[in-house]
Amino acid sequence: MAAPTGFEPAAGTCHLANFAQVGIRSSYEEVGCELPHRSETTYVGSYPNPAAEASAPPAEGSAGARAAYRTCDLRTTQYVGGPWRTGRLWSG
């Protein structure tokens, strides 16, 4: 049996499926952004240490989770060219 490997979606990609917190890798399907699609990956990042070395992600509402949300908020705003909250967009 091969060693397990991680998976990281590519930023700036469009997908047929709706966003899901958890899913199987085989359901990940990229499509051209010019085609109808349900979701987009706008940014992919990593938690800095010490959170990166922790056994679980920062708890919801914690300082680490709030910092990560701020980063995603900024990057998504840059990606869409304006405040994403005023569009029909959702951040997951």
N, CA, C and O atoms as CSV, one atom per row, in Angstrom:
chain,resi,resn,atom,element,x,y,z
A,1,MET,N,N,0.844,-1.163,0.000
A,1,MET,CA,C,0.000,0.000,0.000
A,1,MET,C,C,0.894,1.232,0.000
A,1,MET,O,O,1.875,1.317,0.738
A,2,ALA,N,N,0.522,2.180,-0.851
A,2,ALA,CA,C,1.287,3.423,-0.945
A,2,ALA,C,C,1.076,4.277,0.296
A,2,ALA,O,O,0.051,4.179,0.971
A,3,ALA,N,N,2.058,5.109,0.582
A,3,ALA,CA,C,1.940,6.040,1.705
A,3,ALA,C,C,0.828,7.044,1.399
A,3,ALA,O,O,0.655,7.438,0.246
A,4,PRO,N,N,0.078,7.460,2.414
A,4,PRO,CA,C,-0.975,8.449,2.172
A,4,PRO,C,C,-0.373,9.786,1.748
A,4,PRO,O,O,0.731,10.148,2.153
A,5,THR,N,N,-1.114,10.496,0.937
A,5,THR,CA,C,-0.662,11.808,0.484
A,5,THR,C,C,-1.740,12.834,0.790
A,5,THR,O,O,-2.920,12.499,0.885
A,6,GLY,N,N,-1.340,14.051,0.938
A,6,GLY,CA,C,-2.276,15.136,1.192
A,6,GLY,C,C,-2.868,15.637,-0.116
A,6,GLY,O,O,-2.430,15.250,-1.200
A,7,PHE,N,N,-3.839,16.475,-0.003
A,7,PHE,CA,C,-4.474,17.063,-1.180
A,7,PHE,C,C,-4.679,18.538,-0.916
A,7,PHE,O,O,-5.123,18.934,0.162
A,8,GLU,N,N,-4.356,19.339,-1.901
A,8,GLU,CA,C,-4.557,20.775,-1.802
A,8,GLU,C,C,-5.137,21.265,-3.126
A,8,GLU,O,O,-4.504,21.102,-4.169
A,9,PRO,N,N,-6.329,21.863,-3.104
A,9,PRO,CA,C,-6.895,22.370,-4.351
A,9,PRO,C,C,-6.057,23.537,-4.870
A,9,PRO,O,O,-5.326,24.177,-4.114
A,10,ALA,N,N,-6.171,23.796,-6.137
A,10,ALA,CA,C,-5.445,24.907,-6.740
A,10,ALA,C,C,-6.270,26.190,-6.618
A,10,ALA,O,O,-7.477,26.183,-6.856
A,11,ALA,N,N,-5.617,27.282,-6.248
A,11,ALA,CA,C,-6.300,28.579,-6.180
A,11,ALA,C,C,-6.632,29.050,-7.587
A,11,ALA,O,O,-5.908,28.755,-8.538
A,12,GLY,N,N,-7.734,29.787,-7.714
A,12,GLY,CA,C,-8.127,30.332,-8.996
A,12,GLY,C,C,-8.777,29.310,-9.916
A,12,GLY,O,O,-8.749,29.468,-11.136
A,13,THR,N,N,-9.365,28.261,-9.339
A,13,THR,CA,C,-10.026,27.233,-10.135
A,13,THR,C,C,-11.527,27.235,-9.885
A,13,THR,O,O,-11.990,27.635,-8.817
A,14,CYS,N,N,-12.279,26.784,-10.879
A,14,CYS,CA,C,-13.741,26.711,-10.799
A,14,CYS,C,C,-14.162,25.245,-10.744
A,14,CYS,O,O,-13.467,24.366,-11.252
A,15,HIS,N,N,-15.324,24.996,-10.113
A,15,HIS,CA,C,-15.765,23.626,-9.868
A,15,HIS,C,C,-17.251,23.487,-10.153
A,15,HIS,O,O,-18.024,24.430,-9.986
A,16,LEU,N,N,-17.637,22.285,-10.589
A,16,LEU,CA,C,-19.044,22.010,-10.856
A,16,LEU,C,C,-19.843,21.887,-9.570
A,16,LEU,O,O,-20.977,22.360,-9.496
A,17,ALA,N,N,-19.266,21.262,-8.561
A,17,ALA,CA,C,-20.002,20.956,-7.336
A,17,ALA,C,C,-20.088,22.161,-6.405
A,17,ALA,O,O,-19.269,23.076,-6.482
A,18,ASN,N,N,-21.089,22.150,-5.526
A,18,ASN,CA,C,-21.181,23.127,-4.457
A,18,ASN,C,C,-20.044,22.908,-3.480
A,18,ASN,O,O,-19.497,21.808,-3.399
A,19,PHE,N,N,-19.685,23.937,-2.742
A,19,PHE,CA,C,-18.671,23.816,-1.703
A,19,PHE,C,C,-19.137,22.833,-0.630
A,19,PHE,O,O,-20.309,22.828,-0.254
A,20,ALA,N,N,-18.231,22.016,-0.147
A,20,ALA,CA,C,-18.523,21.091,0.949
A,20,ALA,C,C,-17.363,21.137,1.931
A,20,ALA,O,O,-16.203,21.183,1.520
A,21,GLN,N,N,-17.661,21.125,3.206
A,21,GLN,CA,C,-16.612,21.119,4.230
A,21,GLN,C,C,-15.766,19.853,4.134
A,21,GLN,O,O,-14.551,19.898,4.326
A,22,VAL,N,N,-16.402,18.735,3.839
A,22,VAL,CA,C,-15.719,17.444,3.744
A,22,VAL,C,C,-16.212,16.746,2.486
A,22,VAL,O,O,-17.403,16.782,2.180
A,23,GLY,N,N,-15.328,16.131,1.778
A,23,GLY,CA,C,-15.723,15.399,0.576
A,23,GLY,C,C,-14.641,14.418,0.172
A,23,GLY,O,O,-13.526,14.444,0.693
A,24,ILE,N,N,-14.986,13.561,-0.754
A,24,ILE,CA,C,-13.997,12.601,-1.233
A,24,ILE,C,C,-13.231,13.213,-2.403
A,24,ILE,O,O,-13.785,13.991,-3.180
A,25,ARG,N,N,-11.975,12.859,-2.518
A,25,ARG,CA,C,-11.117,13.457,-3.532
A,25,ARG,C,C,-11.671,13.227,-4.938
A,25,ARG,O,O,-11.531,14.095,-5.799
A,26,SER,N,N,-12.288,12.092,-5.182
A,26,SER,CA,C,-12.793,11.799,-6.521
A,26,SER,C,C,-13.943,12.727,-6.928
A,26,SER,O,O,-14.285,12.796,-8.109
A,27,SER,N,N,-14.545,13.440,-5.967
A,27,SER,CA,C,-15.625,14.365,-6.308
A,27,SER,C,C,-15.100,15.749,-6.690
A,27,SER,O,O,-15.879,16.615,-7.090
A,28,TYR,N,N,-13.798,15.963,-6.572
A,28,TYR,CA,C,-13.180,17.238,-6.934
A,28,TYR,C,C,-13.087,17.308,-8.453
A,28,TYR,O,O,-12.363,16.522,-9.063
A,29,GLU,N,N,-13.798,18.226,-9.060
A,29,GLU,CA,C,-13.839,18.331,-10.513
A,29,GLU,C,C,-13.721,19.784,-10.929
A,29,GLU,O,O,-14.637,20.580,-10.722
A,30,GLU,N,N,-12.580,20.122,-11.521
A,30,GLU,CA,C,-12.365,21.480,-12.018
A,30,GLU,C,C,-13.006,21.631,-13.398
A,30,GLU,O,O,-13.054,20.684,-14.183
A,31,VAL,N,N,-13.495,22.833,-13.674
A,31,VAL,CA,C,-14.008,23.172,-14.998
A,31,VAL,C,C,-13.459,24.540,-15.383
A,31,VAL,O,O,-12.997,25.294,-14.527
A,32,GLY,N,N,-13.512,24.852,-16.653
A,32,GLY,CA,C,-13.099,26.172,-17.108
A,32,GLY,C,C,-14.010,27.235,-16.506
A,32,GLY,O,O,-15.227,27.055,-16.461
A,33,CYS,N,N,-13.444,28.315,-16.055
A,33,CYS,CA,C,-14.237,29.358,-15.392
A,33,CYS,C,C,-15.201,30.054,-16.345
A,33,CYS,O,O,-16.121,30.738,-15.897
A,34,GLU,N,N,-15.006,29.891,-17.649
A,34,GLU,CA,C,-15.941,30.467,-18.610
A,34,GLU,C,C,-17.212,29.622,-18.724
A,34,GLU,O,O,-18.194,30.063,-19.320
A,35,LEU,N,N,-17.200,28.420,-18.163
A,35,LEU,CA,C,-18.362,27.527,-18.176
A,35,LEU,C,C,-19.208,27.747,-16.919
A,35,LEU,O,O,-18.702,28.251,-15.917
A,36,PRO,N,N,-20.482,27.376,-16.962
A,36,PRO,CA,C,-21.294,27.462,-15.735
A,36,PRO,C,C,-20.652,26.616,-14.623
A,36,PRO,O,O,-20.230,25.482,-14.851
A,37,HIS,N,N,-20.591,27.188,-13.432
A,37,HIS,CA,C,-19.997,26.456,-12.309
A,37,HIS,C,C,-20.644,26.912,-11.011
A,37,HIS,O,O,-21.278,27.966,-10.960
A,38,ARG,N,N,-20.481,26.106,-9.956
A,38,ARG,CA,C,-21.123,26.362,-8.670
A,38,ARG,C,C,-20.176,26.952,-7.628
A,38,ARG,O,O,-20.636,27.620,-6.702
A,39,SER,N,N,-18.881,26.727,-7.751
A,39,SER,CA,C,-17.962,27.232,-6.733
A,39,SER,C,C,-16.604,27.525,-7.356
A,39,SER,O,O,-16.276,27.041,-8.440
A,40,GLU,N,N,-15.821,28.332,-6.641
A,40,GLU,CA,C,-14.465,28.670,-7.060
A,40,GLU,C,C,-13.550,28.638,-5.844
A,40,GLU,O,O,-13.952,28.993,-4.736
A,41,THR,N,N,-12.326,28.211,-6.067
A,41,THR,CA,C,-11.302,28.293,-5.029
A,41,THR,C,C,-10.552,29.595,-5.279
A,41,THR,O,O,-9.864,29.737,-6.290
A,42,THR,N,N,-10.686,30.537,-4.363
A,42,THR,CA,C,-10.075,31.845,-4.562
A,42,THR,C,C,-8.688,31.954,-3.938
A,42,THR,O,O,-7.859,32.735,-4.406
A,43,TYR,N,N,-8.430,31.185,-2.894
A,43,TYR,CA,C,-7.156,31.288,-2.183
A,43,TYR,C,C,-6.907,29.984,-1.433
A,43,TYR,O,O,-7.830,29.382,-0.884
A,44,VAL,N,N,-5.655,29.560,-1.419
A,44,VAL,CA,C,-5.249,28.390,-0.643
A,44,VAL,C,C,-4.041,28.800,0.167
A,44,VAL,O,O,-3.052,29.281,-0.386
A,45,GLY,N,N,-4.110,28.615,1.470
A,45,GLY,CA,C,-2.997,28.992,2.330
A,45,GLY,C,C,-2.802,27.974,3.437
A,45,GLY,O,O,-3.512,26.971,3.508
A,46,SER,N,N,-1.852,28.237,4.285
A,46,SER,CA,C,-1.538,27.365,5.419
A,46,SER,C,C,-1.515,28.177,6.699
A,46,SER,O,O,-1.162,29.356,6.697
A,47,TYR,N,N,-1.890,27.541,7.776
A,47,TYR,CA,C,-1.763,28.183,9.075
A,47,TYR,C,C,-0.285,28.336,9.403
A,47,TYR,O,O,0.498,27.433,9.108
A,48,PRO,N,N,0.119,29.446,10.002
A,48,PRO,CA,C,1.514,29.585,10.443
A,48,PRO,C,C,1.729,28.765,11.721
A,48,PRO,O,O,0.771,28.348,12.373
A,49,ASN,N,N,2.982,28.547,12.061
A,49,ASN,CA,C,3.281,27.867,13.331
A,49,ASN,C,C,2.911,28.792,14.474
A,49,ASN,O,O,3.023,30.008,14.312
A,50,PRO,N,N,2.482,28.296,15.602
A,50,PRO,CA,C,2.415,26.892,15.993
A,50,PRO,C,C,1.162,26.156,15.514
A,50,PRO,O,O,1.089,24.935,15.654
A,51,ALA,N,N,0.182,26.856,14.957
A,51,ALA,CA,C,-1.046,26.186,14.531
A,51,ALA,C,C,-0.774,25.145,13.452
A,51,ALA,O,O,-1.457,24.122,13.403
A,52,ALA,N,N,0.217,25.385,12.581
A,52,ALA,CA,C,0.525,24.444,11.504
A,52,ALA,C,C,0.979,23.097,12.042
A,52,ALA,O,O,0.795,22.077,11.379
A,53,GLU,N,N,1.564,23.074,13.221
A,53,GLU,CA,C,2.065,21.832,13.803
A,53,GLU,C,C,1.064,21.181,14.756
A,53,GLU,O,O,1.326,20.098,15.278
A,54,ALA,N,N,-0.061,21.820,14.985
A,54,ALA,CA,C,-1.055,21.296,15.925
A,54,ALA,C,C,-1.758,20.071,15.331
A,54,ALA,O,O,-1.743,19.867,14.117
A,55,SER,N,N,-2.363,19.273,16.182
A,55,SER,CA,C,-3.046,18.067,15.727
A,55,SER,C,C,-4.429,18.369,15.146
A,55,SER,O,O,-5.038,17.496,14.528
A,56,ALA,N,N,-4.935,19.592,15.335
A,56,ALA,CA,C,-6.248,19.981,14.817
A,56,ALA,C,C,-6.194,21.468,14.464
A,56,ALA,O,O,-5.391,22.208,15.032
A,57,PRO,N,N,-7.039,21.910,13.535
A,57,PRO,CA,C,-7.057,23.341,13.210
A,57,PRO,C,C,-7.522,24.172,14.401
A,57,PRO,O,O,-8.129,23.635,15.328
A,58,PRO,N,N,-7.246,25.471,14.389
A,58,PRO,CA,C,-7.705,26.320,15.487
A,58,PRO,C,C,-9.223,26.231,15.653
A,58,PRO,O,O,-9.957,26.101,14.673
A,59,ALA,N,N,-9.676,26.302,16.883
A,59,ALA,CA,C,-11.111,26.217,17.178
A,59,ALA,C,C,-11.847,27.407,16.599
A,59,ALA,O,O,-11.304,28.509,16.517
A,60,GLU,N,N,-13.083,27.179,16.199
A,60,GLU,CA,C,-13.911,28.251,15.669
A,60,GLU,C,C,-13.998,29.386,16.680
A,60,GLU,O,O,-14.247,29.157,17.864
A,61,GLY,N,N,-13.794,30.603,16.209
A,61,GLY,CA,C,-13.860,31.766,17.091
A,61,GLY,C,C,-12.547,32.092,17.794
A,61,GLY,O,O,-12.437,33.138,18.433
A,62,SER,N,N,-11.545,31.212,17.687
A,62,SER,CA,C,-10.259,31.470,18.341
A,62,SER,C,C,-9.483,32.532,17.565
A,62,SER,O,O,-9.836,32.867,16.434
A,63,ALA,N,N,-8.434,33.053,18.176
A,63,ALA,CA,C,-7.608,34.067,17.518
A,63,ALA,C,C,-7.032,33.528,16.210
A,63,ALA,O,O,-6.985,34.251,15.214
A,64,GLY,N,N,-6.597,32.280,16.199
A,64,GLY,CA,C,-6.040,31.672,14.983
A,64,GLY,C,C,-7.074,31.559,13.874
A,64,GLY,O,O,-6.768,31.832,12.713
A,65,ALA,N,N,-8.289,31.162,14.217
A,65,ALA,CA,C,-9.359,31.043,13.221
A,65,ALA,C,C,-9.755,32.418,12.695
A,65,ALA,O,O,-10.005,32.573,11.499
A,66,ARG,N,N,-9.814,33.412,13.568
A,66,ARG,CA,C,-10.163,34.762,13.128
A,66,ARG,C,C,-9.087,35.338,12.202
A,66,ARG,O,O,-9.402,36.027,11.232
A,67,ALA,N,N,-7.813,35.051,12.509
A,67,ALA,CA,C,-6.717,35.524,11.654
A,67,ALA,C,C,-6.789,34.860,10.280
A,67,ALA,O,O,-6.570,35.518,9.263
A,68,ALA,N,N,-7.091,33.577,10.243
A,68,ALA,CA,C,-7.214,32.876,8.963
A,68,ALA,C,C,-8.381,33.441,8.158
A,68,ALA,O,O,-8.265,33.618,6.945
A,69,TYR,N,N,-9.499,33.724,8.814
A,69,TYR,CA,C,-10.654,34.292,8.119
A,69,TYR,C,C,-10.315,35.661,7.531
A,69,TYR,O,O,-10.706,35.970,6.406
A,70,ARG,N,N,-9.587,36.480,8.295
A,70,ARG,CA,C,-9.198,37.799,7.790
A,70,ARG,C,C,-8.351,37.664,6.520
A,70,ARG,O,O,-8.531,38.421,5.565
A,71,THR,N,N,-7.435,36.703,6.514
A,71,THR,CA,C,-6.599,36.468,5.339
A,71,THR,C,C,-7.457,36.046,4.149
A,71,THR,O,O,-7.296,36.574,3.049
A,72,CYS,N,N,-8.363,35.100,4.362
A,72,CYS,CA,C,-9.238,34.635,3.282
A,72,CYS,C,C,-10.155,35.757,2.797
A,72,CYS,O,O,-10.409,35.879,1.599
A,73,ASP,N,N,-10.644,36.564,3.713
A,73,ASP,CA,C,-11.495,37.702,3.357
A,73,ASP,C,C,-10.737,38.653,2.437
A,73,ASP,O,O,-11.256,39.048,1.393
A,74,LEU,N,N,-9.523,39.020,2.810
A,74,LEU,CA,C,-8.702,39.935,2.013
A,74,LEU,C,C,-8.403,39.342,0.644
A,74,LEU,O,O,-8.568,40.015,-0.373
A,75,ARG,N,N,-7.964,38.081,0.609
A,75,ARG,CA,C,-7.601,37.445,-0.663
A,75,ARG,C,C,-8.809,37.279,-1.579
A,75,ARG,O,O,-8.681,37.433,-2.793
A,76,THR,N,N,-9.976,36.969,-1.025
A,76,THR,CA,C,-11.175,36.816,-1.845
A,76,THR,C,C,-11.619,38.166,-2.384
A,76,THR,O,O,-12.048,38.259,-3.534
A,77,THR,N,N,-11.524,39.208,-1.577
A,77,THR,CA,C,-11.847,40.561,-2.039
A,77,THR,C,C,-10.932,40.946,-3.196
A,77,THR,O,O,-11.394,41.508,-4.190
A,78,GLN,N,N,-9.643,40.649,-3.077
A,78,GLN,CA,C,-8.700,40.934,-4.160
A,78,GLN,C,C,-9.045,40.111,-5.399
A,78,GLN,O,O,-8.989,40.628,-6.515
A,79,TYR,N,N,-9.397,38.856,-5.222
A,79,TYR,CA,C,-9.691,37.954,-6.334
A,79,TYR,C,C,-10.903,38.420,-7.138
A,79,TYR,O,O,-10.869,38.416,-8.369
A,80,VAL,N,N,-11.967,38.822,-6.452
A,80,VAL,CA,C,-13.186,39.220,-7.171
A,80,VAL,C,C,-13.175,40.699,-7.558
A,80,VAL,O,O,-14.055,41.151,-8.290
A,81,GLY,N,N,-12.199,41.449,-7.079
A,81,GLY,CA,C,-12.066,42.843,-7.483
A,81,GLY,C,C,-12.940,43.806,-6.710
A,81,GLY,O,O,-13.158,44.933,-7.154
A,82,GLY,N,N,-13.441,43.387,-5.566
A,82,GLY,CA,C,-14.277,44.254,-4.745
A,82,GLY,C,C,-14.843,43.466,-3.572
A,82,GLY,O,O,-14.585,42.269,-3.443
A,83,PRO,N,N,-15.601,44.119,-2.731
A,83,PRO,CA,C,-16.155,43.441,-1.556
A,83,PRO,C,C,-17.055,42.256,-1.962
A,83,PRO,O,O,-18.115,42.451,-2.555
A,84,TRP,N,N,-16.627,41.056,-1.640
A,84,TRP,CA,C,-17.377,39.868,-2.046
A,84,TRP,C,C,-18.704,39.737,-1.310
A,84,TRP,O,O,-19.621,39.076,-1.798
A,85,ARG,N,N,-18.814,40.357,-0.147
A,85,ARG,CA,C,-20.063,40.246,0.637
A,85,ARG,C,C,-21.246,40.933,-0.033
A,85,ARG,O,O,-22.396,40.600,0.255
A,86,THR,N,N,-20.979,41.899,-0.932
A,86,THR,CA,C,-22.068,42.598,-1.604
A,86,THR,C,C,-22.557,41.841,-2.838
A,86,THR,O,O,-23.556,42.224,-3.446
A,87,GLY,N,N,-21.860,40.774,-3.207
A,87,GLY,CA,C,-22.288,39.915,-4.315
A,87,GLY,C,C,-23.014,38.703,-3.773
A,87,GLY,O,O,-23.244,38.581,-2.570
A,88,ARG,N,N,-23.360,37.841,-4.648
A,88,ARG,CA,C,-24.038,36.601,-4.236
A,88,ARG,C,C,-22.961,35.540,-4.017
A,88,ARG,O,O,-22.945,34.504,-4.683
A,89,LEU,N,N,-22.063,35.817,-3.072
A,89,LEU,CA,C,-20.927,34.965,-2.798
A,89,LEU,C,C,-20.946,34.505,-1.348
A,89,LEU,O,O,-21.517,35.162,-0.477
A,90,TRP,N,N,-20.315,33.371,-1.109
A,90,TRP,CA,C,-20.197,32.807,0.229
A,90,TRP,C,C,-18.781,32.307,0.399
A,90,TRP,O,O,-18.203,31.754,-0.536
A,91,SER,N,N,-18.217,32.490,1.569
A,91,SER,CA,C,-16.865,32.021,1.848
A,91,SER,C,C,-16.933,30.835,2.784
A,91,SER,O,O,-17.613,30.883,3.809
A,92,GLY,N,N,-16.244,29.790,2.443
A,92,GLY,CA,C,-16.272,28.565,3.253
A,92,GLY,C,C,-14.961,28.208,3.843
A,92,GLY,O,O,-14.853,27.202,4.544
